[in-house]
Amino acid sequence: MPLYRYKCTQCKEEFIGLVSLANDDKIKCKKCGSFRLEKLLPRFISGRTKEGAVIGENSCSTCQASSCVSCGR
């Protein structure tokens, strides 16, 4: 079962739920009990480029590039 981030449209509480697609409509807010929820996008996407650099992380301490390919290291 996948993890999803939710935000309650009633009390604005955000939480993570382990939910099967069959039970997605039965999830309720852990704070107020409302079923009025908005499914949120993940906060970050992680992965590797074809060069092997990690996406979303600075690869070098000397630059702010997202991969070492750009600075030659």
N, CA, C and O atoms as a GROMACS GRO file, in nm:
protein
  292
    1MET      N    1   0.085  -0.119   0.000
    1MET     CA    2   0.000   0.000   0.000
    1MET      C    3   0.088   0.124   0.000
    1MET      O    4   0.187   0.130   0.073
    2PRO      N    5   0.054   0.222  -0.081
    2PRO     CA    6   0.135   0.344  -0.088
    2PRO      C    7   0.104   0.443   0.024
    2PRO      O    8  -0.005   0.441   0.083
    3LEU      N    9   0.201   0.529   0.052
    3LEU     CA   10   0.183   0.639   0.147
    3LEU      C   11   0.137   0.762   0.070
    3LEU      O   12   0.191   0.792  -0.037
    4TYR      N   13   0.039   0.831   0.123
    4TYR     CA   14  -0.009   0.954   0.063
    4TYR      C   15  -0.010   1.064   0.168
    4TYR      O   16  -0.033   1.039   0.286
    5ARG      N   17   0.016   1.188   0.123
    5ARG     CA   18   0.003   1.305   0.210
    5ARG      C   19  -0.136   1.364   0.188
    5ARG      O   20  -0.181   1.377   0.074
    6TYR      N   21  -0.202   1.399   0.296
    6TYR     CA   22  -0.335   1.458   0.290
    6TYR      C   23  -0.337   1.588   0.368
    6TYR      O   24  -0.260   1.609   0.462
    7LYS      N   25  -0.430   1.677   0.327
    7LYS     CA   26  -0.456   1.799   0.402
    7LYS      C   27  -0.607   1.808   0.419
    7LYS      O   28  -0.682   1.800   0.323
    8CYS      N   29  -0.649   1.826   0.544
    8CYS     CA   30  -0.791   1.840   0.574
    8CYS      C   31  -0.836   1.978   0.531
    8CYS      O   32  -0.775   2.078   0.569
    9THR      N   33  -0.944   1.986   0.452
    9THR     CA   34  -0.994   2.116   0.407
    9THR      C   35  -1.073   2.187   0.516
    9THR      O   36  -1.104   2.305   0.504
   10GLN      N   37  -1.106   2.116   0.624
   10GLN     CA   38  -1.182   2.176   0.732
   10GLN      C   39  -1.090   2.238   0.838
   10GLN      O   40  -1.107   2.356   0.872
   11CYS      N   41  -0.994   2.161   0.891
   11CYS     CA   42  -0.909   2.212   0.999
   11CYS      C   43  -0.765   2.241   0.955
   11CYS      O   44  -0.685   2.290   1.034
   12LYS      N   45  -0.732   2.212   0.828
   12LYS     CA   46  -0.601   2.239   0.766
   12LYS      C   47  -0.489   2.149   0.819
   12LYS      O   48  -0.372   2.177   0.792
   13GLU      N   49  -0.520   2.045   0.891
   13GLU     CA   50  -0.421   1.949   0.941
   13GLU      C   51  -0.363   1.870   0.823
   13GLU      O   52  -0.437   1.828   0.734
   14GLU      N   53  -0.231   1.850   0.823
   14GLU     CA   54  -0.165   1.767   0.723
   14GLU      C   55  -0.117   1.639   0.790
   14GLU      O   56  -0.067   1.641   0.902
   15PHE      N   57  -0.134   1.528   0.719
   15PHE     CA   58  -0.089   1.400   0.773
   15PHE      C   59  -0.059   1.304   0.659
   15PHE      O   60  -0.097   1.327   0.544
   16ILE      N   61   0.009   1.196   0.693
   16ILE     CA   62   0.043   1.091   0.597
   16ILE      C   63  -0.039   0.968   0.629
   16ILE      O   64  -0.051   0.930   0.746
   17GLY      N   65  -0.095   0.906   0.526
   17GLY     CA   66  -0.174   0.786   0.546
   17GLY      C   67  -0.128   0.673   0.456
   17GLY      O   68  -0.095   0.695   0.340
   18LEU      N   69  -0.125   0.553   0.510
   18LEU     CA   70  -0.094   0.432   0.434
   18LEU      C   71  -0.228   0.380   0.384
   18LEU      O   72  -0.308   0.327   0.463
   19VAL      N   73  -0.254   0.394   0.253
   19VAL     CA   74  -0.389   0.375   0.201
   19VAL      C   75  -0.388   0.289   0.076
   19VAL      O   76  -0.308   0.310  -0.014
   20SER      N   77  -0.479   0.192   0.072
   20SER     CA   78  -0.500   0.121  -0.053
   20SER      C   79  -0.598   0.202  -0.137
   20SER      O   80  -0.678   0.278  -0.082
   21LEU      N   81  -0.592   0.188  -0.267
   21LEU     CA   82  -0.681   0.265  -0.354
   21LEU      C   83  -0.827   0.232  -0.329
   21LEU      O   84  -0.914   0.317  -0.350
   22ALA      N   85  -0.855   0.111  -0.286
   22ALA     CA   86  -0.994   0.070  -0.259
   22ALA      C   87  -1.050   0.143  -0.137
   22ALA      O   88  -1.172   0.160  -0.127
   23ASN      N   89  -0.963   0.184  -0.043
   23ASN     CA   90  -1.009   0.250   0.080
   23ASN      C   91  -0.980   0.399   0.081
   23ASN      O   92  -0.991   0.463   0.186
   24ASP      N   93  -0.942   0.456  -0.031
   24ASP     CA   94  -0.905   0.596  -0.038
   24ASP      C   95  -1.016   0.690   0.008
   24ASP      O   96  -0.989   0.792   0.070
   25ASP      N   97  -1.140   0.656  -0.021
   25ASP     CA   98  -1.253   0.742   0.017
   25ASP      C   99  -1.295   0.726   0.163
   25ASP      O  100  -1.384   0.798   0.209
   26LYS      N  101  -1.234   0.633   0.236
   26LYS     CA  102  -1.270   0.608   0.376
   26LYS      C  103  -1.171   0.672   0.474
   26LYS      O  104  -1.186   0.656   0.595
   27ILE      N  105  -1.071   0.742   0.423
   27ILE     CA  106  -0.973   0.807   0.508
   27ILE      C  107  -1.034   0.932   0.568
   27ILE      O  108  -1.102   1.008   0.499
   28LYS      N  109  -1.010   0.955   0.697
   28LYS     CA  110  -1.059   1.075   0.762
   28LYS      C  111  -0.946   1.146   0.835
   28LYS      O  112  -0.843   1.086   0.866
   29CYS      N  113  -0.966   1.272   0.862
   29CYS     CA  114  -0.866   1.354   0.928
   29CYS      C  115  -0.837   1.299   1.067
   29CYS      O  116  -0.928   1.265   1.142
   30LYS      N  117  -0.710   1.290   1.100
   30LYS     CA  118  -0.671   1.236   1.229
   30LYS      C  119  -0.695   1.334   1.343
   30LYS      O  120  -0.696   1.296   1.460
   31LYS      N  121  -0.716   1.462   1.308
   31LYS     CA  122  -0.738   1.564   1.410
   31LYS      C  123  -0.887   1.589   1.436
   31LYS      O  124  -0.931   1.584   1.551
   32CYS      N  125  -0.965   1.615   1.329
   32CYS     CA  126  -1.105   1.653   1.348
   32CYS      C  127  -1.206   1.547   1.302
   32CYS      O  128  -1.324   1.557   1.333
   33GLY      N  129  -1.158   1.445   1.228
   33GLY     CA  130  -1.248   1.338   1.184
   33GLY      C  131  -1.321   1.364   1.053
   33GLY      O  132  -1.402   1.283   1.011
   34SER      N  133  -1.292   1.476   0.989
   34SER     CA  134  -1.359   1.511   0.862
   34SER      C  135  -1.312   1.419   0.750
   34SER      O  136  -1.198   1.373   0.748
   35PHE      N  137  -1.402   1.393   0.657
   35PHE     CA  138  -1.369   1.316   0.537
   35PHE      C  139  -1.333   1.409   0.419
   35PHE      O  140  -1.304   1.361   0.310
   36ARG      N  141  -1.335   1.540   0.441
   36ARG     CA  142  -1.306   1.638   0.337
   36ARG      C  143  -1.155   1.660   0.331
   36ARG      O  144  -1.102   1.749   0.397
   37LEU      N  145  -1.088   1.577   0.252
   37LEU     CA  146  -0.943   1.580   0.244
   37LEU      C  147  -0.896   1.611   0.103
   37LEU      O  148  -0.965   1.581   0.005
   38GLU      N  149  -0.780   1.671   0.096
   38GLU     CA  150  -0.714   1.698  -0.032
   38GLU      C  151  -0.586   1.616  -0.034
   38GLU      O  152  -0.505   1.623   0.058
   39LYS      N  153  -0.567   1.539  -0.140
   39LYS     CA  154  -0.445   1.461  -0.154
   39LYS      C  155  -0.336   1.554  -0.206
   39LYS      O  156  -0.354   1.621  -0.308
   40LEU      N  157  -0.222   1.559  -0.137
   40LEU     CA  158  -0.114   1.649  -0.172
   40LEU      C  159  -0.007   1.578  -0.253
   40LEU      O  160   0.008   1.456  -0.244
   41LEU      N  161   0.065   1.654  -0.332
   41LEU     CA  162   0.178   1.601  -0.407
   41LEU      C  163   0.294   1.576  -0.312
   41LEU      O  164   0.303   1.640  -0.207
   42PRO      N  165   0.383   1.484  -0.348
   42PRO     CA  166   0.501   1.462  -0.264
   42PRO      C  167   0.583   1.589  -0.253
   42PRO      O  168   0.583   1.672  -0.345
   43ARG      N  169   0.654   1.607  -0.140
   43ARG     CA  170   0.734   1.727  -0.119
   43ARG      C  171   0.858   1.730  -0.207
   43ARG      O  172   0.903   1.838  -0.244
   44PHE      N  173   0.914   1.616  -0.240
   44PHE     CA  174   1.032   1.613  -0.325
   44PHE      C  175   1.030   1.487  -0.408
   44PHE      O  176   0.963   1.390  -0.376
   45ILE      N  177   1.106   1.492  -0.514
   45ILE     CA  178   1.122   1.375  -0.600
   45ILE      C  179   1.269   1.339  -0.596
   45ILE      O  180   1.355   1.425  -0.612
   46SER      N  181   1.296   1.216  -0.574
   46SER     CA  182   1.434   1.171  -0.562
   46SER      C  183   1.464   1.076  -0.678
   46SER      O  184   1.377   1.003  -0.724
   47GLY      N  185   1.586   1.078  -0.722
   47GLY     CA  186   1.624   0.989  -0.829
   47GLY      C  187   1.765   1.018  -0.874
   47GLY      O  188   1.835   1.098  -0.812
   48ARG      N  189   1.807   0.955  -0.980
   48ARG     CA  190   1.941   0.976  -1.034
   48ARG      C  191   1.931   1.009  -1.182
   48ARG      O  192   1.844   0.959  -1.254
   49THR      N  193   2.022   1.095  -1.225
   49THR     CA  194   2.030   1.125  -1.367
   49THR      C  195   2.104   1.011  -1.435
   49THR      O  196   2.158   0.923  -1.368
   50LYS      N  197   2.106   1.010  -1.567
   50LYS     CA  198   2.177   0.904  -1.637
   50LYS      C  199   2.328   0.912  -1.613
   50LYS      O  200   2.398   0.813  -1.632
   51GLU      N  201   2.378   1.030  -1.572
   51GLU     CA  202   2.520   1.042  -1.537
   51GLU      C  203   2.549   0.990  -1.398
   51GLU      O  204   2.666   0.974  -1.361
   52GLY      N  205   2.446   0.962  -1.319
   52GLY     CA  206   2.464   0.907  -1.185
   52GLY      C  207   2.451   1.007  -1.073
   52GLY      O  208   2.458   0.968  -0.956
   53ALA      N  209   2.431   1.135  -1.103
   53ALA     CA  210   2.416   1.235  -0.998
   53ALA      C  211   2.278   1.223  -0.935
   53ALA      O  212   2.181   1.184  -1.001
   54VAL      N  213   2.268   1.255  -0.807
   54VAL     CA  214   2.141   1.250  -0.737
   54VAL      C  215   2.066   1.379  -0.765
   54VAL      O  216   2.121   1.488  -0.748
   55ILE      N  217   1.941   1.369  -0.806
   55ILE     CA  218   1.858   1.485  -0.835
   55ILE      C  219   1.815   1.549  -0.704
   55ILE      O  220   1.775   1.480  -0.610
   56GLY      N  221   1.825   1.682  -0.698
   56GLY     CA  222   1.779   1.754  -0.581
   56GLY      C  223   1.885   1.772  -0.474
   56GLY      O  224   1.855   1.831  -0.370
   57GLU      N  225   2.005   1.726  -0.493
   57GLU     CA  226   2.112   1.744  -0.397
   57GLU      C  227   2.230   1.811  -0.465
   57GLU      O  228   2.256   1.787  -0.583
   58ASN      N  229   2.300   1.896  -0.392
   58ASN     CA  230   2.423   1.954  -0.447
   58ASN      C  231   2.529   1.847  -0.446
   58ASN      O  232   2.551   1.782  -0.343
   59SER      N  233   2.595   1.828  -0.557
   59SER     CA  234   2.695   1.723  -0.567
   59SER      C  235   2.833   1.767  -0.523
   59SER      O  236   2.914   1.684  -0.483
   60CYS      N  237   2.860   1.897  -0.531
   60CYS     CA  238   2.993   1.948  -0.497
   60CYS      C  239   2.981   2.053  -0.387
   60CYS      O  240   2.881   2.124  -0.380
   61SER      N  241   3.082   2.062  -0.304
   61SER     CA  242   3.081   2.165  -0.201
   61SER      C  243   3.122   2.300  -0.257
   61SER      O  244   3.102   2.402  -0.192
   62THR      N  245   3.180   2.301  -0.378
   62THR     CA  246   3.230   2.426  -0.436
   62THR      C  247   3.129   2.494  -0.527
   62THR      O  248   3.154   2.607  -0.569
   63CYS      N  249   3.018   2.432  -0.559
   63CYS     CA  250   2.922   2.495  -0.648
   63CYS      C  251   2.780   2.461  -0.604
   63CYS      O  252   2.760   2.379  -0.514
   64GLN      N  253   2.684   2.523  -0.667
   64GLN     CA  254   2.544   2.500  -0.636
   64GLN      C  255   2.474   2.421  -0.745
   64GLN      O  256   2.351   2.417  -0.750
   65ALA      N  257   2.550   2.358  -0.832
   65ALA     CA  258   2.491   2.281  -0.941
   65ALA      C  259   2.425   2.155  -0.889
   65ALA      O  260   2.457   2.107  -0.780
   66SER      N  261   2.333   2.102  -0.966
   66SER     CA  262   2.262   1.982  -0.924
   66SER      C  263   2.334   1.854  -0.964
   66SER      O  264   2.289   1.744  -0.929
   67SER      N  265   2.444   1.866  -1.038
   67SER     CA  266   2.523   1.748  -1.070
   67SER      C  267   2.669   1.786  -1.094
   67SER      O  268   2.698   1.901  -1.127
   68CYS      N  269   2.758   1.693  -1.076
   68CYS     CA  270   2.901   1.718  -1.097
   68CYS      C  271   2.937   1.734  -1.244
   68CYS      O  272   3.046   1.781  -1.276
   69VAL      N  273   2.846   1.697  -1.332
   69VAL     CA  274   2.871   1.711  -1.474
   69VAL      C  275   2.889   1.858  -1.510
   69VAL      O  276   2.969   1.892  -1.597
   70SER      N  277   2.817   1.946  -1.444
   70SER     CA  278   2.821   2.088  -1.478
   70SER      C  279   2.949   2.156  -1.434
   70SER      O  280   2.988   2.256  -1.495
   71CYS      N  281   3.017   2.106  -1.331
   71CYS     CA  282   3.142   2.172  -1.286
   71CYS      C  283   3.265   2.089  -1.320
   71CYS      O  284   3.377   2.131  -1.292
   72GLY      N  285   3.246   1.973  -1.378
   72GLY     CA  286   3.360   1.892  -1.423
   72GLY      C  287   3.423   1.807  -1.315
   72GLY      O  288   3.529   1.749  -1.338
   73ARG      N  289   3.364   1.796  -1.200
   73ARG     CA  290   3.420   1.714  -1.092
   73ARG      C  291   3.359   1.577  -1.092
   73ARG      O  292   3.395   1.493  -1.009
   0.00000   0.00000   0.00000
